[in-house]
Amino acid sequence: MPAQEQGTSLRPGREVSLPSTEVKDTFFAYILGIISSGAEMEIDNEDMRAILVEFKSTMDVPFDLISRVFQHEDPDTAERRIGLEFQRAVVIPIPFSLLFYHPGSITSTKLLSFDVRRSAWTETGSTGEPRTVFDLVLAEGSILVDIDDWLEALLSAYLEDTWIRHIVLFKWHGDWLGMLEGTGRSTGRVMRAYFDFTKNSIMFPVPDPLDRAGRFFVPG
């Protein structure tokens, strides 16, 4: 395959993005579309700017620090891996708000990659078709969600600095949600947090049915 054609095939356009009615932020709409479609991709910052010409994030996403985004399928195992490479290790504000406040920061290594595992799930009480759940399992790098000390002290029963192991993407009551699952830095307990891509907000407190769903996605 000529190099130009290969580059084009690995640079899916905005047609894969989820609609703004489902995912409000342009960048996340594109990434969720890539994961949902399973498209092969290998794009750098320049490619991303060409695709997302009207990119205007409503959140503190370090767009200028992103060097590369990729998703590939292993030809031998058919397993997918998605990755994000920054220009350097980064410390960035948590991009979602809790009570109109960004509650801490995210520390990440330069390279992050995740194994993408798909499964089917039917929401309790739903009579519709099973929905696909995407479990992104950390394979390379590290991510620490560092909660501001005063908030961690105030809500210690619910919040703690956490090393992330899973990012789970799924639909809940019509909205696209993401669940972060990991290990508390101080206690070692399993921590879960949920954010709403449709509304650009952290979900807190977490409804019991949603917490049960999260425990089903990643038992522990």
Order of alpha helices (4+ residues) and beta strands (2+ residues): alpha-alpha-beta-alpha-beta-beta-beta-beta-beta-beta-beta-alpha-beta-beta-beta-beta-alpha
